């Protein structure tokens, strides 16, 4: 459950960072970045305390603009 909250926090942060960057008024909508994730949730099985677990969340820019991810933090 704790790891699910971390994943959700990262996803919300990434979405908020992209929205907070704003859209310049002189940039056509076709020139904007568009973030695409192959999956947005991962359910970890039971984990023994002290064990390191990982899950990759590939990020793809499906838009024409430059996609910048300024900060990522976990919960």
PDB file of N, CA, C and O in Angstrom:
ATOM      1  N   UNK A   1       0.824  -1.190   0.000  1.00  0.00           N
ATOM      2  CA  UNK A   1       0.000   0.000   0.000  1.00  0.00           C
ATOM      3  C   UNK A   1       0.865   1.250   0.000  1.00  0.00           C
ATOM      4  O   UNK A   1       0.571   2.213  -0.708  1.00  0.00           O
ATOM      5  N   UNK A   2       1.949   1.238   0.804  1.00  0.00           N
ATOM      6  CA  UNK A   2       2.826   2.395   0.896  1.00  0.00           C
ATOM      7  C   UNK A   2       3.429   2.713  -0.470  1.00  0.00           C
ATOM      8  O   UNK A   2       3.543   3.881  -0.841  1.00  0.00           O
ATOM      9  N   UNK A   3       3.812   1.689  -1.212  1.00  0.00           N
ATOM     10  CA  UNK A   3       4.423   1.908  -2.512  1.00  0.00           C
ATOM     11  C   UNK A   3       3.404   2.416  -3.524  1.00  0.00           C
ATOM     12  O   UNK A   3       3.756   3.181  -4.423  1.00  0.00           O
ATOM     13  N   UNK A   4       2.154   2.003  -3.392  1.00  0.00           N
ATOM     14  CA  UNK A   4       1.099   2.516  -4.250  1.00  0.00           C
ATOM     15  C   UNK A   4       0.903   4.008  -4.038  1.00  0.00           C
ATOM     16  O   UNK A   4       0.660   4.749  -4.990  1.00  0.00           O
ATOM     17  N   UNK A   5       1.011   4.451  -2.784  1.00  0.00           N
ATOM     18  CA  UNK A   5       0.887   5.871  -2.471  1.00  0.00           C
ATOM     19  C   UNK A   5       2.065   6.638  -3.072  1.00  0.00           C
ATOM     20  O   UNK A   5       1.887   7.749  -3.572  1.00  0.00           O
ATOM     21  N   UNK A   6       3.254   6.062  -3.030  1.00  0.00           N
ATOM     22  CA  UNK A   6       4.430   6.702  -3.616  1.00  0.00           C
ATOM     23  C   UNK A   6       4.240   6.856  -5.114  1.00  0.00           C
ATOM     24  O   UNK A   6       4.517   7.919  -5.669  1.00  0.00           O
ATOM     25  N   UNK A   7       3.774   5.815  -5.768  1.00  0.00           N
ATOM     26  CA  UNK A   7       3.548   5.864  -7.210  1.00  0.00           C
ATOM     27  C   UNK A   7       2.513   6.928  -7.543  1.00  0.00           C
ATOM     28  O   UNK A   7       2.705   7.706  -8.477  1.00  0.00           O
ATOM     29  N   UNK A   8       1.429   6.972  -6.797  1.00  0.00           N
ATOM     30  CA  UNK A   8       0.388   7.960  -7.037  1.00  0.00           C
ATOM     31  C   UNK A   8       0.935   9.371  -6.838  1.00  0.00           C
ATOM     32  O   UNK A   8       0.622  10.273  -7.614  1.00  0.00           O
ATOM     33  N   UNK A   9       1.740   9.561  -5.813  1.00  0.00           N
ATOM     34  CA  UNK A   9       2.328  10.868  -5.553  1.00  0.00           C
ATOM     35  C   UNK A   9       3.209  11.311  -6.716  1.00  0.00           C
ATOM     36  O   UNK A   9       3.143  12.464  -7.142  1.00  0.00           O
ATOM     37  N   UNK A  10       4.027  10.406  -7.226  1.00  0.00           N
ATOM     38  CA  UNK A  10       4.894  10.733  -8.362  1.00  0.00           C
ATOM     39  C   UNK A  10       4.058  11.109  -9.572  1.00  0.00           C
ATOM     40  O   UNK A  10       4.363  12.086 -10.256  1.00  0.00           O
ATOM     41  N   UNK A  11       3.009  10.344  -9.844  1.00  0.00           N
ATOM     42  CA  UNK A  11       2.167  10.618 -11.010  1.00  0.00           C
ATOM     43  C   UNK A  11       1.485  11.978 -10.888  1.00  0.00           C
ATOM     44  O   UNK A  11       1.437  12.740 -11.854  1.00  0.00           O
ATOM     45  N   UNK A  12       0.959  12.281  -9.707  1.00  0.00           N
ATOM     46  CA  UNK A  12       0.301  13.569  -9.508  1.00  0.00           C
ATOM     47  C   UNK A  12       1.292  14.714  -9.624  1.00  0.00           C
ATOM     48  O   UNK A  12       0.973  15.771 -10.169  1.00  0.00           O
ATOM     49  N   UNK A  13       2.496  14.498  -9.108  1.00  0.00           N
ATOM     50  CA  UNK A  13       3.512  15.540  -9.185  1.00  0.00           C
ATOM     51  C   UNK A  13       3.911  15.810 -10.629  1.00  0.00           C
ATOM     52  O   UNK A  13       4.032  16.966 -11.036  1.00  0.00           O
ATOM     53  N   UNK A  14       4.116  14.750 -11.403  1.00  0.00           N
ATOM     54  CA  UNK A  14       4.477  14.942 -12.804  1.00  0.00           C
ATOM     55  C   UNK A  14       3.381  15.678 -13.558  1.00  0.00           C
ATOM     56  O   UNK A  14       3.667  16.595 -14.328  1.00  0.00           O
ATOM     57  N   UNK A  15       2.155  15.294 -13.351  1.00  0.00           N
ATOM     58  CA  UNK A  15       1.044  15.965 -14.015  1.00  0.00           C
ATOM     59  C   UNK A  15       0.935  17.412 -13.586  1.00  0.00           C
ATOM     60  O   UNK A  15       0.686  18.286 -14.416  1.00  0.00           O
ATOM     61  N   UNK A  16       1.119  17.681 -12.297  1.00  0.00           N
ATOM     62  CA  UNK A  16       1.058  19.052 -11.793  1.00  0.00           C
ATOM     63  C   UNK A  16       2.202  19.899 -12.294  1.00  0.00           C
ATOM     64  O   UNK A  16       2.020  21.085 -12.566  1.00  0.00           O
ATOM     65  N   UNK A  17       3.390  19.308 -12.422  1.00  0.00           N
ATOM     66  CA  UNK A  17       4.537  20.057 -12.924  1.00  0.00           C
ATOM     67  C   UNK A  17       4.329  20.474 -14.367  1.00  0.00           C
ATOM     68  O   UNK A  17       4.684  21.586 -14.759  1.00  0.00           O
ATOM     69  N   UNK A  18       3.758  19.585 -15.150  1.00  0.00           N
ATOM     70  CA  UNK A  18       3.518  19.920 -16.549  1.00  0.00           C
ATOM     71  C   UNK A  18       2.456  21.004 -16.679  1.00  0.00           C
ATOM     72  O   UNK A  18       2.579  21.895 -17.519  1.00  0.00           O
ATOM     73  N   UNK A  19       1.426  20.935 -15.862  1.00  0.00           N
ATOM     74  CA  UNK A  19       0.366  21.946 -15.918  1.00  0.00           C
ATOM     75  C   UNK A  19       0.853  23.278 -15.374  1.00  0.00           C
ATOM     76  O   UNK A  19       0.471  24.331 -15.883  1.00  0.00           O
ATOM     77  N   UNK A  20       1.692  23.243 -14.344  1.00  0.00           N
ATOM     78  CA  UNK A  20       2.172  24.472 -13.732  1.00  0.00           C
ATOM     79  C   UNK A  20       3.107  25.240 -14.651  1.00  0.00           C
ATOM     80  O   UNK A  20       3.254  26.455 -14.515  1.00  0.00           O
ATOM     81  N   UNK A  21       3.736  24.544 -15.581  1.00  0.00           N
ATOM     82  CA  UNK A  21       4.654  25.205 -16.491  1.00  0.00           C
ATOM     83  C   UNK A  21       3.913  26.201 -17.371  1.00  0.00           C
ATOM     84  O   UNK A  21       4.499  27.174 -17.846  1.00  0.00           O
ATOM     85  N   UNK A  22       2.636  25.961 -17.584  1.00  0.00           N
ATOM     86  CA  UNK A  22       1.835  26.887 -18.369  1.00  0.00           C
ATOM     87  C   UNK A  22       2.088  26.737 -19.856  1.00  0.00           C
ATOM     88  O   UNK A  22       3.040  26.077 -20.273  1.00  0.00           O
ATOM     89  N   UNK A  23       1.236  27.349 -20.647  1.00  0.00           N
ATOM     90  CA  UNK A  23       1.350  27.305 -22.091  1.00  0.00           C
ATOM     91  C   UNK A  23       1.537  28.719 -22.605  1.00  0.00           C
ATOM     92  O   UNK A  23       0.649  29.554 -22.430  1.00  0.00           O
ATOM     93  N   UNK A  24       2.665  29.012 -23.234  1.00  0.00           N
ATOM     94  CA  UNK A  24       2.834  30.351 -23.794  1.00  0.00           C
ATOM     95  C   UNK A  24       1.739  30.631 -24.810  1.00  0.00           C
ATOM     96  O   UNK A  24       1.335  29.736 -25.553  1.00  0.00           O
ATOM     97  N   UNK A  25       1.259  31.859 -24.846  1.00  0.00           N
ATOM     98  CA  UNK A  25       0.151  32.194 -25.728  1.00  0.00           C
ATOM     99  C   UNK A  25       0.547  32.180 -27.197  1.00  0.00           C
ATOM    100  O   UNK A  25      -0.318  32.075 -28.066  1.00  0.00           O
ATOM    101  N   UNK A  26       1.838  32.284 -27.489  1.00  0.00           N
ATOM    102  CA  UNK A  26       2.268  32.293 -28.884  1.00  0.00           C
ATOM    103  C   UNK A  26       2.661  30.914 -29.399  1.00  0.00           C
ATOM    104  O   UNK A  26       3.137  30.798 -30.528  1.00  0.00           O
ATOM    105  N   UNK A  27       2.471  29.851 -28.589  1.00  0.00           N
ATOM    106  CA  UNK A  27       2.819  28.492 -28.999  1.00  0.00           C
ATOM    107  C   UNK A  27       1.560  27.775 -29.481  1.00  0.00           C
ATOM    108  O   UNK A  27       0.607  27.616 -28.718  1.00  0.00           O
ATOM    109  N   UNK A  28       1.549  27.341 -30.741  1.00  0.00           N
ATOM    110  CA  UNK A  28       0.380  26.587 -31.227  1.00  0.00           C
ATOM    111  C   UNK A  28       0.221  25.285 -30.450  1.00  0.00           C
ATOM    112  O   UNK A  28       1.205  24.702 -29.993  1.00  0.00           O
ATOM    113  N   UNK A  29      -1.008  24.838 -30.304  1.00  0.00           N
ATOM    114  CA  UNK A  29      -1.284  23.607 -29.546  1.00  0.00           C
ATOM    115  C   UNK A  29      -0.562  22.405 -30.128  1.00  0.00           C
ATOM    116  O   UNK A  29      -0.281  21.452 -29.401  1.00  0.00           O
ATOM    117  N   UNK A  30      -0.255  22.422 -31.413  1.00  0.00           N
ATOM    118  CA  UNK A  30       0.425  21.283 -32.033  1.00  0.00           C
ATOM    119  C   UNK A  30       1.891  21.221 -31.654  1.00  0.00           C
ATOM    120  O   UNK A  30       2.522  20.183 -31.852  1.00  0.00           O
ATOM    121  N   UNK A  31       2.460  22.294 -31.116  1.00  0.00           N
ATOM    122  CA  UNK A  31       3.873  22.333 -30.749  1.00  0.00           C
ATOM    123  C   UNK A  31       4.117  22.021 -29.272  1.00  0.00           C
ATOM    124  O   UNK A  31       5.235  22.193 -28.786  1.00  0.00           O
ATOM    125  N   UNK A  32       3.108  21.573 -28.564  1.00  0.00           N
ATOM    126  CA  UNK A  32       3.233  21.307 -27.134  1.00  0.00           C
ATOM    127  C   UNK A  32       3.689  19.877 -26.877  1.00  0.00           C
ATOM    128  O   UNK A  32       3.440  18.987 -27.691  1.00  0.00           O
ATOM    129  N   UNK A  33       4.367  19.649 -25.731  1.00  0.00           N
ATOM    130  CA  UNK A  33       4.702  18.270 -25.357  1.00  0.00           C
ATOM    131  C   UNK A  33       3.454  17.539 -24.877  1.00  0.00           C
ATOM    132  O   UNK A  33       2.486  18.164 -24.445  1.00  0.00           O
ATOM    133  N   UNK A  34       3.484  16.222 -24.957  1.00  0.00           N
ATOM    134  CA  UNK A  34       2.380  15.407 -24.463  1.00  0.00           C
ATOM    135  C   UNK A  34       2.981  14.181 -23.782  1.00  0.00           C
ATOM    136  O   UNK A  34       3.579  13.326 -24.436  1.00  0.00           O
ATOM    137  N   UNK A  35       2.818  14.106 -22.475  1.00  0.00           N
ATOM    138  CA  UNK A  35       3.401  13.004 -21.720  1.00  0.00           C
ATOM    139  C   UNK A  35       2.506  11.773 -21.824  1.00  0.00           C
ATOM    140  O   UNK A  35       1.285  11.866 -21.706  1.00  0.00           O
ATOM    141  N   UNK A  36       3.137  10.607 -22.050  1.00  0.00           N
ATOM    142  CA  UNK A  36       2.426   9.334 -22.156  1.00  0.00           C
ATOM    143  C   UNK A  36       3.173   8.311 -21.301  1.00  0.00           C
ATOM    144  O   UNK A  36       4.391   8.165 -21.408  1.00  0.00           O
ATOM    145  N   UNK A  37       2.430   7.614 -20.461  1.00  0.00           N
ATOM    146  CA  UNK A  37       3.002   6.561 -19.626  1.00  0.00           C
ATOM    147  C   UNK A  37       2.476   5.225 -20.107  1.00  0.00           C
ATOM    148  O   UNK A  37       1.301   5.114 -20.457  1.00  0.00           O
ATOM    149  N   UNK A  38       3.335   4.195 -20.130  1.00  0.00           N
ATOM    150  CA  UNK A  38       2.886   2.864 -20.535  1.00  0.00           C
ATOM    151  C   UNK A  38       1.988   2.249 -19.469  1.00  0.00           C
ATOM    152  O   UNK A  38       1.089   1.473 -19.792  1.00  0.00           O
ATOM    153  N   UNK A  39       2.219   2.586 -18.204  1.00  0.00           N
ATOM    154  CA  UNK A  39       1.345   2.196 -17.109  1.00  0.00           C
ATOM    155  C   UNK A  39       1.517   3.220 -15.991  1.00  0.00           C
ATOM    156  O   UNK A  39       2.570   3.846 -15.868  1.00  0.00           O
ATOM    157  N   UNK A  40       0.488   3.381 -15.189  1.00  0.00           N
ATOM    158  CA  UNK A  40       0.534   4.396 -14.143  1.00  0.00           C
ATOM    159  C   UNK A  40       0.362   3.803 -12.743  1.00  0.00           C
ATOM    160  O   UNK A  40       0.317   4.533 -11.753  1.00  0.00           O
ATOM    161  N   UNK A  41       0.268   2.495 -12.674  1.00  0.00           N
ATOM    162  CA  UNK A  41       0.074   1.854 -11.384  1.00  0.00           C
ATOM    163  C   UNK A  41       0.819   0.528 -11.363  1.00  0.00           C
ATOM    164  O   UNK A  41       0.857  -0.191 -12.362  1.00  0.00           O
ATOM    165  N   UNK A  42       1.409   0.215 -10.220  1.00  0.00           N
ATOM    166  CA  UNK A  42       2.065  -1.075 -10.048  1.00  0.00           C
ATOM    167  C   UNK A  42       1.771  -1.570  -8.641  1.00  0.00           C
ATOM    168  O   UNK A  42       2.042  -0.871  -7.664  1.00  0.00           O
ATOM    169  N   UNK A  43       1.228  -2.752  -8.535  1.00  0.00           N
ATOM    170  CA  UNK A  43       0.910  -3.349  -7.241  1.00  0.00           C
ATOM    171  C   UNK A  43       2.072  -4.251  -6.818  1.00  0.00           C
ATOM    172  O   UNK A  43       2.302  -5.299  -7.421  1.00  0.00           O
ATOM    173  N   UNK A  44       2.798  -3.839  -5.782  1.00  0.00           N
ATOM    174  CA  UNK A  44       3.871  -4.669  -5.257  1.00  0.00           C
ATOM    175  C   UNK A  44       3.278  -5.806  -4.448  1.00  0.00           C
ATOM    176  O   UNK A  44       2.281  -5.628  -3.749  1.00  0.00           O
ATOM    177  N   UNK A  45       3.899  -6.986  -4.546  1.00  0.00           N
ATOM    178  CA  UNK A  45       3.513  -8.103  -3.696  1.00  0.00           C
ATOM    179  C   UNK A  45       4.046  -7.827  -2.299  1.00  0.00           C
ATOM    180  O   UNK A  45       4.660  -6.787  -2.063  1.00  0.00           O
ATOM    181  N   UNK A  46       3.820  -8.740  -1.383  1.00  0.00           N
ATOM    182  CA  UNK A  46       4.360  -8.582  -0.036  1.00  0.00           C
ATOM    183  C   UNK A  46       5.877  -8.506  -0.118  1.00  0.00           C
ATOM    184  O   UNK A  46       6.510  -9.253  -0.864  1.00  0.00           O
ATOM    185  N   UNK A  47       6.451  -7.593   0.661  1.00  0.00           N
ATOM    186  CA  UNK A  47       7.892  -7.359   0.635  1.00  0.00           C
ATOM    187  C   UNK A  47       8.454  -7.518   2.040  1.00  0.00           C
ATOM    188  O   UNK A  47       7.889  -7.009   3.008  1.00  0.00           O
ATOM    189  N   UNK A  48       9.572  -8.231   2.142  1.00  0.00           N
ATOM    190  CA  UNK A  48      10.255  -8.385   3.418  1.00  0.00           C
ATOM    191  C   UNK A  48      10.920  -7.062   3.757  1.00  0.00           C
ATOM    192  O   UNK A  48      11.555  -6.442   2.903  1.00  0.00           O
ATOM    193  N   UNK A  49      10.773  -6.628   5.006  1.00  0.00           N
ATOM    194  CA  UNK A  49      11.354  -5.359   5.446  1.00  0.00           C
ATOM    195  C   UNK A  49      12.851  -5.324   5.153  1.00  0.00           C
ATOM    196  O   UNK A  49      13.573  -6.277   5.449  1.00  0.00           O
ATOM    197  N   UNK A  50      13.308  -4.227   4.574  1.00  0.00           N
ATOM    198  CA  UNK A  50      14.716  -4.067   4.236  1.00  0.00           C
ATOM    199  C   UNK A  50      15.052  -4.464   2.808  1.00  0.00           C
ATOM    200  O   UNK A  50      16.158  -4.194   2.339  1.00  0.00           O
ATOM    201  N   UNK A  51      14.125  -5.095   2.110  1.00  0.00           N
ATOM    202  CA  UNK A  51      14.336  -5.504   0.728  1.00  0.00           C
ATOM    203  C   UNK A  51      14.098  -4.321  -0.202  1.00  0.00           C
ATOM    204  O   UNK A  51      13.141  -3.568  -0.023  1.00  0.00           O
ATOM    205  N   UNK A  52      14.959  -4.162  -1.183  1.00  0.00           N
ATOM    206  CA  UNK A  52      14.790  -3.099  -2.167  1.00  0.00           C
ATOM    207  C   UNK A  52      13.907  -3.599  -3.297  1.00  0.00           C
ATOM    208  O   UNK A  52      14.162  -4.656  -3.873  1.00  0.00           O
ATOM    209  N   UNK A  53      12.874  -2.839  -3.610  1.00  0.00           N
ATOM    210  CA  UNK A  53      11.996  -3.168  -4.723  1.00  0.00           C
ATOM    211  C   UNK A  53      11.963  -1.984  -5.675  1.00  0.00           C
ATOM    212  O   UNK A  53      12.043  -0.832  -5.248  1.00  0.00           O
ATOM    213  N   UNK A  54      11.845  -2.269  -6.964  1.00  0.00           N
ATOM    214  CA  UNK A  54      11.814  -1.201  -7.956  1.00  0.00           C
ATOM    215  C   UNK A  54      10.743  -1.473  -8.999  1.00  0.00           C
ATOM    216  O   UNK A  54      10.309  -2.609  -9.190  1.00  0.00           O
ATOM    217  N   UNK A  55      10.332  -0.422  -9.659  1.00  0.00           N
ATOM    218  CA  UNK A  55       9.427  -0.514 -10.782  1.00  0.00           C
ATOM    219  C   UNK A  55       9.706   0.677 -11.687  1.00  0.00           C
ATOM    220  O   UNK A  55       9.731   1.818 -11.225  1.00  0.00           O
ATOM    221  N   UNK A  56       9.914   0.420 -12.957  1.00  0.00           N
ATOM    222  CA  UNK A  56      10.169   1.498 -13.907  1.00  0.00           C
ATOM    223  C   UNK A  56       8.855   1.989 -14.499  1.00  0.00           C
ATOM    224  O   UNK A  56       7.949   1.203 -14.776  1.00  0.00           O
ATOM    225  N   UNK A  57       8.770   3.293 -14.685  1.00  0.00           N
ATOM    226  CA  UNK A  57       7.625   3.909 -15.345  1.00  0.00           C
ATOM    227  C   UNK A  57       8.156   4.681 -16.549  1.00  0.00           C
ATOM    228  O   UNK A  57       8.480   5.863 -16.436  1.00  0.00           O
ATOM    229  N   UNK A  58       8.246   4.016 -17.701  1.00  0.00           N
ATOM    230  CA  UNK A  58       8.756   4.702 -18.889  1.00  0.00           C
ATOM    231  C   UNK A  58       7.873   5.903 -19.252  1.00  0.00           C
ATOM    232  O   UNK A  58       6.646   5.830 -19.189  1.00  0.00           O
ATOM    233  N   UNK A  59       8.516   6.993 -19.628  1.00  0.00           N
ATOM    234  CA  UNK A  59       7.824   8.218 -20.011  1.00  0.00           C
ATOM    235  C   UNK A  59       8.142   8.492 -21.476  1.00  0.00           C
ATOM    236  O   UNK A  59       9.297   8.437 -21.898  1.00  0.00           O
ATOM    237  N   UNK A  60       7.087   8.791 -22.248  1.00  0.00           N
ATOM    238  CA  UNK A  60       7.280   9.085 -23.663  1.00  0.00           C
ATOM    239  C   UNK A  60       6.667  10.446 -23.967  1.00  0.00           C
ATOM    240  O   UNK A  60       5.605  10.788 -23.449  1.00  0.00           O
ATOM    241  N   UNK A  61       7.338  11.210 -24.803  1.00  0.00           N
ATOM    242  CA  UNK A  61       6.801  12.478 -25.265  1.00  0.00           C
ATOM    243  C   UNK A  61       6.144  12.232 -26.620  1.00  0.00           C
ATOM    244  O   UNK A  61       6.836  12.037 -27.618  1.00  0.00           O
ATOM    245  N   UNK A  62       4.815  12.240 -26.661  1.00  0.00           N
ATOM    246  CA  UNK A  62       4.083  12.003 -27.901  1.00  0.00           C
ATOM    247  C   UNK A  62       3.760  13.318 -28.613  1.00  0.00           C
ATOM    248  O   UNK A  62       3.127  13.311 -29.669  1.00  0.00           O
ATOM    249  N   UNK A  63       4.188  14.436 -28.043  1.00  0.00           N
ATOM    250  CA  UNK A  63       3.922  15.733 -28.642  1.00  0.00           C
ATOM    251  C   UNK A  63       5.107  16.227 -29.454  1.00  0.00           C
ATOM    252  O   UNK A  63       6.109  15.530 -29.611  1.00  0.00           O
ATOM    253  N   UNK A  64       4.973  17.436 -29.963  1.00  0.00           N
ATOM    254  CA  UNK A  64       6.032  18.038 -30.786  1.00  0.00           C
ATOM    255  C   UNK A  64       6.983  18.905 -29.966  1.00  0.00           C
ATOM    256  O   UNK A  64       8.137  19.085 -30.356  1.00  0.00           O
ATOM    257  N   UNK A  65       6.528  19.441 -28.849  1.00  0.00           N
ATOM    258  CA  UNK A  65       7.363  20.312 -28.016  1.00  0.00           C
ATOM    259  C   UNK A  65       8.311  19.513 -27.148  1.00  0.00           C
ATOM    260  O   UNK A  65       8.211  18.290 -27.052  1.00  0.00           O
ATOM    261  N   UNK A  66       9.230  20.222 -26.519  1.00  0.00           N
ATOM    262  CA  UNK A  66      10.200  19.589 -25.627  1.00  0.00           C
ATOM    263  C   UNK A  66       9.530  19.317 -24.296  1.00  0.00           C
ATOM    264  O   UNK A  66       8.951  20.216 -23.688  1.00  0.00           O
ATOM    265  N   UNK A  67       9.611  18.074 -23.844  1.00  0.00           N
ATOM    266  CA  UNK A  67       9.045  17.675 -22.547  1.00  0.00           C
ATOM    267  C   UNK A  67      10.141  17.782 -21.507  1.00  0.00           C
ATOM    268  O   UNK A  67      11.156  17.091 -21.586  1.00  0.00           O
ATOM    269  N   UNK A  68       9.932  18.649 -20.534  1.00  0.00           N
ATOM    270  CA  UNK A  68      10.910  18.824 -19.454  1.00  0.00           C
ATOM    271  C   UNK A  68      10.282  18.386 -18.142  1.00  0.00           C
ATOM    272  O   UNK A  68       9.204  18.853 -17.772  1.00  0.00           O
ATOM    273  N   UNK A  69      10.955  17.496 -17.447  1.00  0.00           N
ATOM    274  CA  UNK A  69      10.516  17.078 -16.122  1.00  0.00           C
ATOM    275  C   UNK A  69      11.507  17.691 -15.151  1.00  0.00           C
ATOM    276  O   UNK A  69      12.661  17.270 -15.071  1.00  0.00           O
ATOM    277  N   UNK A  70      11.049  18.682 -14.420  1.00  0.00           N
ATOM    278  CA  UNK A  70      11.933  19.456 -13.564  1.00  0.00           C
ATOM    279  C   UNK A  70      12.281  18.778 -12.255  1.00  0.00           C
ATOM    280  O   UNK A  70      13.439  18.806 -11.840  1.00  0.00           O
ATOM    281  N   UNK A  71      11.312  18.174 -11.599  1.00  0.00           N
ATOM    282  CA  UNK A  71      11.535  17.539 -10.311  1.00  0.00           C
ATOM    283  C   UNK A  71      10.655  16.305 -10.180  1.00  0.00           C
ATOM    284  O   UNK A  71       9.536  16.265 -10.691  1.00  0.00           O
ATOM    285  N   UNK A  72      11.173  15.309  -9.494  1.00  0.00           N
ATOM    286  CA  UNK A  72      10.399  14.121  -9.167  1.00  0.00           C
ATOM    287  C   UNK A  72      10.709  13.807  -7.717  1.00  0.00           C
ATOM    288  O   UNK A  72      11.872  13.767  -7.316  1.00  0.00           O
ATOM    289  N   UNK A  73       9.662  13.586  -6.931  1.00  0.00           N
ATOM    290  CA  UNK A  73       9.899  13.201  -5.540  1.00  0.00           C
ATOM    291  C   UNK A  73       8.876  12.148  -5.153  1.00  0.00           C
ATOM    292  O   UNK A  73       7.806  12.053  -5.754  1.00  0.00           O
ATOM    293  N   UNK A  74       9.214  11.366  -4.151  1.00  0.00           N
ATOM    294  CA  UNK A  74       8.316  10.332  -3.681  1.00  0.00           C
ATOM    295  C   UNK A  74       7.654  10.799  -2.388  1.00  0.00           C
ATOM    296  O   UNK A  74       8.097  11.752  -1.747  1.00  0.00           O
ATOM    297  N   UNK A  75       6.597  10.110  -2.031  1.00  0.00           N
ATOM    298  CA  UNK A  75       5.809  10.498  -0.856  1.00  0.00           C
ATOM    299  C   UNK A  75       6.525  10.265   0.405  1.00  0.00           C
ATOM    300  O   UNK A  75       5.991  10.543   1.479  1.00  0.00           O
TER     301      UNK A  75
END
